[in-house]
């Protein structure tokens, strides 16, 4: 029952995304490695990152592979302030945290807001030896 309920919620959210919303901004990036977006594993490749403002002010992020049409729907939270270097450059950025070959989508900055969007995800093990952060620039999409 829990799986059916979760799938139903995902289908409803996806339909809401497809039907449109108050506003949306699309960004595009070539992601050089496989990564986790929520509970989905996404392959390396070209992606659209679509930030949509839903009714009631809730923002959602749709991560969509251009090659396979595989999608992940995420509900971001307000993250940290965008780093000054990003603000100075003024270009949108998506960040992944990696431990060895396992990378997880952690934040996105749209190039405008003072804060980043943060994404809840699986916690990586505490080992710092192989931990890295990968920042990928985003360009405005369609």
Residue frames relative to the residue before (quaternion, step in Angstrom):
aa qw qx qy qz dx dy dz
X 1.0000 0.0000 0.0000 0.0000 0.00 0.00 0.00
X 0.6387 0.5387 -0.3277 0.4409 3.57 0.96 -0.86
X 0.6505 0.5096 -0.3130 0.4681 3.60 0.99 -0.85
X 0.6494 0.5133 -0.3182 0.4621 3.59 0.94 -0.86
X 0.6461 0.5140 -0.3170 0.4668 3.60 0.95 -0.84
X 0.6640 0.5020 -0.3053 0.4625 3.58 0.91 -0.92
X 0.6593 0.5000 -0.3097 0.4685 3.58 0.91 -0.86
X 0.6331 0.5279 -0.3297 0.4603 3.58 1.00 -0.77
X 0.6492 0.5063 -0.3159 0.4716 3.58 0.97 -0.83
X 0.6468 0.5122 -0.3218 0.4645 3.60 0.98 -0.80
X 0.6478 0.5125 -0.3193 0.4645 3.60 0.95 -0.85
X 0.6495 0.5067 -0.3170 0.4701 3.60 0.93 -0.86
X 0.6606 0.4978 -0.3089 0.4694 3.60 0.94 -0.87
X 0.6529 0.5108 -0.3144 0.4624 3.59 0.95 -0.83
X 0.6431 0.5078 -0.3237 0.4731 3.59 1.00 -0.75
X 0.6239 0.5287 -0.3385 0.4655 3.57 1.05 -0.73
X 0.6385 0.5136 -0.3194 0.4759 3.56 1.03 -0.79
X 0.6866 0.4903 -0.2890 0.4524 3.56 0.85 -0.96
X 0.6718 0.5154 -0.2989 0.4401 3.58 1.02 -0.75
X 0.5611 -0.5981 0.3967 0.4124 3.55 1.19 -0.36
X 0.1279 -0.7788 0.6108 0.0632 3.51 -1.29 0.24
X 0.7695 -0.3648 0.2563 0.4573 3.51 -1.35 -0.08
X 0.7860 -0.1479 0.1010 0.5917 3.59 0.97 -0.78
X 0.0502 -0.7867 0.6148 0.0226 3.55 -1.22 0.49
X 0.1006 -0.7603 0.6383 0.0668 3.51 -1.19 0.64
X 0.1718 -0.7996 0.5713 0.0679 3.57 -0.81 1.03
X 0.0779 -0.7608 0.6441 0.0133 3.51 -1.05 0.96
X 0.1851 -0.7819 0.5881 0.0924 3.56 -1.14 0.60
X 0.0658 0.7936 -0.6021 0.0577 3.56 -1.10 0.75
X 0.3540 -0.6633 0.6121 0.2451 3.51 -1.31 0.48
X 0.1577 -0.8007 0.5755 0.0536 3.57 -0.43 1.24
X 0.3309 -0.8158 0.4448 0.1648 3.61 -0.48 1.19
X 0.7738 0.2618 -0.1533 0.5561 3.61 1.21 -0.10
X 0.5752 -0.5330 0.4695 0.4058 3.55 -1.30 0.28
X 0.0130 -0.8078 0.5888 -0.0258 3.58 -1.12 0.64
X 0.4282 -0.6495 0.5592 0.2867 3.52 -1.34 0.32
X 0.0488 -0.7370 0.6738 0.0213 3.52 -1.08 0.88
X 0.7797 -0.0776 -0.0025 0.6213 3.55 -0.10 1.30
X 0.7671 -0.3155 0.2364 0.5061 3.58 -0.70 -1.05
X 0.5870 0.5673 -0.3733 0.4407 3.61 1.24 0.28
X 0.2999 -0.7073 0.6085 0.1989 3.53 -1.17 0.69
X 0.1343 -0.7942 0.5921 0.0269 3.54 -0.73 1.14
X 0.4402 -0.7002 0.5012 0.2545 3.59 -1.00 0.84
X 0.6257 -0.4980 0.4284 0.4207 3.56 -1.29 0.32
X 0.4360 0.6960 -0.4995 0.2758 3.57 -1.11 0.63
X 0.6791 -0.4650 0.3763 0.4254 3.55 -1.33 -0.23
X 0.0389 -0.8106 0.5831 -0.0368 3.56 -0.91 1.01
X 0.2727 -0.6707 0.6553 0.2154 3.47 -1.36 0.49
X 0.1423 -0.7340 0.6597 0.0759 3.54 -1.12 0.84
X 0.0451 -0.8262 0.5608 -0.0309 3.57 -0.32 1.26
X 0.1474 -0.7742 0.6135 0.0492 3.55 -0.62 1.21
X 0.0307 -0.8116 0.5825 -0.0322 3.55 -0.65 1.17
X 0.2840 -0.7175 0.6138 0.1665 3.50 -1.10 0.81
X 0.2078 -0.7902 0.5706 0.0824 3.54 -0.59 1.21
X 0.6897 -0.4280 0.3652 0.4558 3.55 -1.30 0.08
X 0.7667 0.3222 -0.2547 0.4934 3.56 -1.00 0.77
X 0.5832 -0.6353 0.3505 0.3651 3.58 1.26 0.15
X 0.4889 0.6589 -0.4429 0.3614 3.62 1.23 0.02
X 0.2116 -0.7682 0.5924 0.1193 3.57 -0.90 0.94
X 0.0967 -0.7654 0.6334 0.0599 3.54 -1.16 0.71
X 0.2429 -0.7419 0.6037 0.1618 3.54 -1.27 0.42
X 0.1416 -0.7500 0.6428 0.0650 3.52 -0.93 1.00
X 0.1360 -0.7650 0.6276 0.0486 3.57 -0.74 1.13
X 0.0150 0.8393 -0.5367 0.0852 3.57 -0.49 1.19
X 0.3611 -0.7259 0.5493 0.2025 3.57 -0.79 1.08
X 0.3899 -0.7241 0.5157 0.2403 3.59 -0.83 0.94
X 0.6710 0.5104 -0.2975 0.4481 3.60 1.13 -0.60
X 0.8272 0.2477 -0.0929 0.4957 3.58 0.84 -0.96
X 0.3603 -0.7405 0.4730 0.3134 3.60 1.29 -0.32
X 0.3681 0.7019 -0.5156 0.3256 3.60 1.20 0.41
X 0.1088 -0.8260 0.5531 0.0080 3.59 -0.89 0.94
X 0.1035 -0.7313 0.6668 0.0994 3.48 -1.35 0.45
X 0.1958 -0.7693 0.6012 0.0916 3.54 -0.98 0.90
X 0.0303 -0.8214 0.5677 -0.0460 3.57 -0.64 1.15
X 0.2569 -0.7264 0.6144 0.1698 3.53 -1.20 0.60
X 0.2078 -0.8182 0.5232 0.1163 3.59 -0.18 1.23
X 0.2838 -0.6886 0.6288 0.2233 3.48 -1.38 0.27
X 0.5834 -0.5425 0.4376 0.4169 3.57 -1.21 0.24
X 0.2399 -0.7965 0.5456 0.1018 3.54 -0.72 1.12
X 0.7740 -0.3041 0.2710 0.4848 3.51 -1.26 -0.57
X 0.6357 -0.4600 0.4264 0.4500 3.53 -1.32 0.07
X 0.5282 -0.6093 0.4777 0.3487 3.56 -1.09 0.68
X 0.5395 -0.6254 0.4456 0.3453 3.61 -0.97 0.79
X 0.6084 -0.5880 0.3938 0.3592 3.59 -1.07 0.72
X 0.6181 0.5484 -0.3523 0.4396 3.61 1.01 -0.72
X 0.6465 0.5004 -0.3195 0.4791 3.59 1.03 -0.76
X 0.6481 0.5209 -0.3205 0.4538 3.57 0.93 -0.90
X 0.6501 0.5210 -0.3140 0.4554 3.56 0.98 -0.87
X 0.6775 0.4733 -0.2846 0.4857 3.59 0.98 -0.85
X 0.2616 -0.8224 0.4695 0.1866 3.59 1.16 -0.64
X 0.5909 0.5670 -0.3716 0.4373 3.61 1.22 0.31
X 0.5433 -0.6291 0.4526 0.3227 3.56 -1.03 0.81
X 0.0920 -0.7917 0.6039 -0.0048 3.56 -1.15 0.78
X 0.1376 -0.7335 0.6556 0.1151 3.54 -1.22 0.63
X 0.1895 -0.8076 0.5559 0.0532 3.57 -0.95 0.97
X 0.1280 -0.7634 0.6314 0.0458 3.51 -1.10 0.88
X 0.2386 -0.7219 0.6277 0.1671 3.53 -1.14 0.70
X 0.0928 -0.8183 0.5673 0.0039 3.56 -0.77 1.06
X 0.0823 -0.7294 0.6764 0.0604 3.49 -1.21 0.69
X 0.7819 -0.0839 -0.0063 0.6177 3.53 -0.16 1.30
X 0.7935 -0.2691 0.2215 0.4988 3.58 -0.73 -1.08
X 0.5778 0.5615 -0.3792 0.4550 3.60 1.28 0.13
X 0.0129 -0.8101 0.5847 -0.0411 3.58 -0.54 1.20
X 0.1379 -0.7856 0.6021 0.0366 3.54 -1.13 0.79
X 0.4735 -0.6443 0.5219 0.2970 3.57 -1.00 0.87
X 0.1067 -0.8349 0.5393 0.0256 3.61 -0.64 1.09
X 0.8180 -0.1133 0.0976 0.5554 3.61 0.88 -0.86
X 0.1460 -0.7452 0.6435 0.0967 3.51 -1.35 0.39
X 0.1084 -0.7557 0.6417 0.0740 3.54 -1.08 0.81
X 0.3733 -0.7818 0.4672 0.1765 3.56 -0.74 1.09
X 0.5709 -0.6154 0.3780 0.3904 3.60 1.24 0.00
X 0.7515 0.3786 -0.2010 0.5015 3.59 1.27 -0.15
X 0.7086 0.4636 -0.2750 0.4554 3.56 0.74 -1.03
X 0.5347 -0.6303 0.4410 0.3498 3.61 -1.11 0.48
X 0.7423 0.3553 -0.1984 0.5324 3.59 1.23 -0.37
X 0.4613 -0.6413 0.5321 0.3047 3.54 -1.34 0.24
X 0.4232 -0.6044 0.5836 0.3391 3.53 -1.37 0.09
X 0.1716 -0.7782 0.5974 0.0898 3.58 -0.89 0.93
X 0.2161 -0.7942 0.5606 0.0913 3.56 -1.09 0.75
X 0.3744 -0.7082 0.5466 0.2439 3.56 -0.74 1.01
X 0.1189 0.7931 -0.5871 0.1105 3.57 -1.02 0.77
X 0.7199 -0.3834 0.3321 0.4738 3.50 -1.35 -0.08
X 0.4121 -0.6857 0.5400 0.2615 3.55 -1.02 0.78
X 0.3554 -0.7108 0.5632 0.2263 3.53 -0.98 0.86
X 0.6188 -0.5402 0.3955 0.4108 3.61 -1.11 0.52
X 0.6118 -0.6249 0.3679 0.3161 3.56 -1.14 0.70
X 0.4441 0.7064 -0.4595 0.3043 3.63 1.18 -0.24
X 0.2586 -0.7919 0.5393 0.1236 3.56 -0.73 1.08
X 0.5005 0.7107 -0.4082 0.2790 3.58 1.18 -0.49
X 0.8092 0.2493 -0.1131 0.5199 3.60 0.88 -0.89
X 0.4425 0.7117 -0.4433 0.3181 3.59 1.26 0.23
X 0.0633 0.7832 -0.6162 0.0536 3.57 -1.03 0.82
X 0.2931 -0.7125 0.6065 0.1964 3.54 -1.33 0.31
X 0.1276 -0.7789 0.6121 0.0492 3.56 -0.90 0.97
X 0.1276 -0.7719 0.6210 0.0462 3.56 -0.75 1.12
X 0.0848 -0.7920 0.6045 0.0085 3.57 -0.83 1.03
X 0.3882 -0.7260 0.5086 0.2521 3.61 -0.71 1.01
X 0.2711 -0.7423 0.5956 0.1443 3.53 -1.17 0.73
X 0.1829 -0.7422 0.6282 0.1452 3.54 -1.16 0.58
X 0.5891 -0.5546 0.4352 0.3948 3.58 -1.18 0.45
X 0.2631 -0.7737 0.5613 0.1305 3.54 -0.93 0.97
X 0.7694 -0.3438 0.2726 0.4643 3.52 -1.35 -0.30
